[in-house]
């Protein structure tokens, strides 16, 4: 029976069964209608056992050392008695749709530790640096007993901000000498940052990293922090040499304490849940519209008319919705 199977899977996840957690994540990532129903039931059963972790978002441009930093941080946390889940989102090819999913190989030492769980997932066509089911995966990891959940995003860009809508703290990694202070400050992703770390502050780059940190501190005075009562901090670190990792975690703990003390953690997570609900509504409506057989019959002709300039895009969209609505009314 499906209900009994879902109940058993939920219990196995709560018991910390790693294989069950992997199956549960695969289930919530599935697009099959029967799987979606089972996934909803599974999440409903596990919701009372979620919400007890520290949720961290880590972003930064390719090559900044995100995986190296997360591995160093993860090892530090495990040594301190924590259980850490890493949701690593790999970019998908716009041409083939394929993804490398190489984060486990980049986090070699961390992946061998029993207290760590690393789940690489392809971004697919989802913007925002996270997959469509990243939030559900985060909840599953919390239900499985991981008390720190780290979401590593695809990279930095104007659309790489959804991770801030599912985590408590947003950490931005930058390279030494990444540009002057005003060019480096990008409204959008930097305004969301609660902590900025200049990574690779090692060897001959250490002095340049210190200079970059000073410039960013000055530039941040022009921006308003997103967390009330919290001043965005800028520090240097070397994930390669494990320097500054303990200080970074101390800051993360202070930020979490500030959220709790100011009663902002509950309200922030509630607002995030509302945003993700409407995001799910939007995604579901779009998927349902594209899957509608009547709509599918009209799409080639409307796309051709739009491409040739015979029909305005707005008019074409209106026609598709009219077709969809007529079928829904039947």
N, C-alpha and C positions, 0 to 999 in steps of 0.2 A: 504494500500500500504506500502511495506517495507520501501521505502524512507521516506514517511511521518512519519512513526512510529519511524524511526531512528532520524529524525529531531526533533520530539517531545521529544524523550528521551534526546537528546543533550541539548535542551533548558531547560528541567527540571533539568538536572545535573548542568547547569550554574546558575539556579535559587536557587541552594542549597538544592534541594529536596533530603533528605537522602535516601528515598526509591528508588528514581530514580537512585541515585548513586550506591546503592546496586545491582539494576538490571543491571546497566551498567557494574559493575565489574564482575558479574556472566556471562554476555554476553562475555566479553573479555577472561574469563577463560574457556569458553566452547570450546570443540574440534570439535563440529559439523560443517561441511563445511558451511552450511547456516548461522550459528551463526558467524563463522569466517569472512564471507563476510560482515555481518551487523556490526560486531565489528570494522572492518577496516574502514567502512564508518563513524561510530560513532567517532572514534578517529581522522579521517581526519577533521571532522567538529569541533572538540574541540581543535585541536592543536593550533590555534591562541590564545587560552585562557589559555595556560599552560606556565610553565617556570618561574613563579613569586614567587615560594616558596623557603624556605631554606630546602634543602634535607639532612637529617642526617641518617647515618647508624650506628646502635648500635650492637656490637657483644661482645661475651664473653662466657666462658664455662658454661654449665648447673650448676645452683646453685650460680652463681655470683651475681644474683639479677637484671637481665636485666629488667624484668617486673616491679619490684618495683621502679627501677631508672626511667624508662620511665613514670610511673604514676606520680612520684614526679616532673619530668621535665615538663610533660604535664600540670599538675595543675599549676605549676609556670608560664608557658607560657600563659595559659588561663587567669590567674589573671593579666597578663601584657597586655592583650588585643589581643592575638593571637588566631587563630583557628588551631587546631592541628589534623592531621590525622596520625594514627598509623597502619602500615601494619605489622602485626605480623605473622611470618611464623613458623608453628608448624611442628616438624619432623613427617614424615610418617613411619609407620611400614614397614620394608623390607619384612615382611612375609605376613601380611594381607592387607597392603596398607592403613590402617586406620590411623586417626590422632585425637588427643584429642581435639584440638582447644579450649584450656581453657584460653586464654589470657584475655578475657573479665571478667572472674571470678577472675583472678589475679589482674586486674586493676579495682577494684570495684568502687572506688570513681570517677575515671576518666571516666568510662563508663556511668556514670549518668549525665555527663555535656553535655549540648547542643553544646558547642563549640568543642567537641572532637568527632572523628569518629574512631572507632577501627574495623579493618577488619582482622580477623584471617583467614589464608589460609593454606592448607596442602602443604608441600614441594613436595610431590609426589616423583618422581625419579630424580628431578632436583638437580644437585650439585650446590654449590656456596652459600648455605644458603638462597636462595630466590626461589620463584616459577618462572616458565617460563613466567608468565604474570605479574610479580611484577612491571616492568617498566611501562607497560600500565596502571596498577592500580594506580601507582603514578601520572601519567599524568591526569587520571580521577579525582583524589582528588584535584589536582591543579586547574583543570577547575571548580570544585565545590566551589572554593574559600578558600581552606585551605592553609594558608601561611607558615606553617611548616609541613613537611611530614617526619615522622620517620619510618625507616625500621628496624625492629628487626629481626635479623637472627637466624637460628637454633642453631648455636653454633660455636665453634672455631675448625678449622682444616685446612689442606692444601688446601681444596677445598672451604672453607668458605670465599671467597674473591670477588665474583661477586657483592656483595653489594657495594663495592668501585667503581664499574663501572656504578652505577646508582645514586650515591649521591655526594653531594659537600664535605661533611666532614665525615670521618670514625672515630668513637669513640670506643675504646676497653676498656671493663671493666675487671678488674682483681681482684683476691682475695688477701688479705694480706698474706704474707708468701707463695706465690705460687711457690717458688723455688728460687735458687740463680739467680743473675742478668743475667748470661750468659745462663743458662738453660731456663729462662723465655723468653728470646728474641728468637722468632721463625721467621726466615727469611720467608717472605711471608706475613702473616697476620699482623705482627707487623710493617713491613716496610710500610704497607698501612695506619697505624694509624696516624691521625692528632692530636689526644688527647688520652691520657691513664689515666684512672681513677681507683684508687684503692678503690673499694667499701667496704662497711661493716666496715668502720673505726669508730667503736663504741664500747662501753664497754671496755673489756680487749684487744680488737684487735686494738685499736687506735694507740698505739705505734708501733706495728708490721706493721701496714699500712704505717705509716710515714717512717719506715725503708725500706719497700719494695719500696716506691716511690723514695727514695733516690737512691736505687740500680738501679732502672730502668732508672733514669735520667743519671746515669753514663754509663749504658750499651747502651743507645740510642746514645751516642756520636760516636758509631761504625757504626751507620746506617745513610743513607742519606734520609732526609725527602722528601716526594713525592711532596710537594707543595713548589715552589720556594719562598724564602723570608719568610718562616714560620718555626719556630723552634717548634718541637713537645714538648708539655708540659705534665707533669705528676703531677697529683694532687690526693688528697684523698677526699672521700665523704662518707656520710652515707645516702643512699636513705631512709632507715627505719626512721631515725630521721630528714630527710629533711635538712641535713647539707651539705653545699658545692654545692647545686643544682644551686643556683643563680650564683655562681662563674663559674660553668660549662657552663651555658648559656652565660655569659659574654665572655668566651673564644670562644664559638661557633660563637658569633656575630663578634668578632674580626677576626676570621678566614674567615668568609664570606666577611667582608670588605676588607681583604687582597686579596682575590680572585678577587674581583671586581676592586680594585685599580690596581692590576697587570694585568688586562685584561685576567686573567686566567679562570674565571668562564665560559665565552662564549666558549673558546677553549676547556676546559675540557668537557663541556656538548656536544659539537659537536663530540669530539672523542668518548665519551660514546655512543652517538647515532649510530656512525658508527660501533662500536663493537657489539652493540645489533642487528643491522641490519644483520651482518654476523652470529651472534648467532642464529637469527631467520631463516636464510637461512639453516644453518646446521640442526637445529631441524626439519624444514619443510621437508627437503630432506630425513632425516632419517624416519620421520613418513610416508612419501609418499612411500619410498622404502619398509618398513615393511607392508604397506597396499596393495601393489601390489599383485594381485592374483597369477601371475606366480611365483613371488618371494616366496610367502607363500608356494607354492607347493614344492619348493626345500629346504626350510629352514630345515625341520626335517632331511632330508637325509644328508645335509651338516653338520648340528650340530652333528649328530651321527658319521660322518666320522672324524670330528675334535676331538670329544671326545675320539674316539678310537685310535687316532694317525695315521689314514690312510691317512689323508689329512692335509697339513699345513694350518694354519689359514689364511695366506695371500692369498693362492690359492683359498680357499673357498670364501673369500671376493671378489676376482676378478670374480669368477663365478657368485656370486649374482649380482654384478654390470653389468656384461655382459647381464644377463637375464633382468635386469631392463632397461638397455639402449635399448635393442632390442624391448622391449614393447613400450618404449617412442618414438621410431622411426616410429612406425606403424601409 
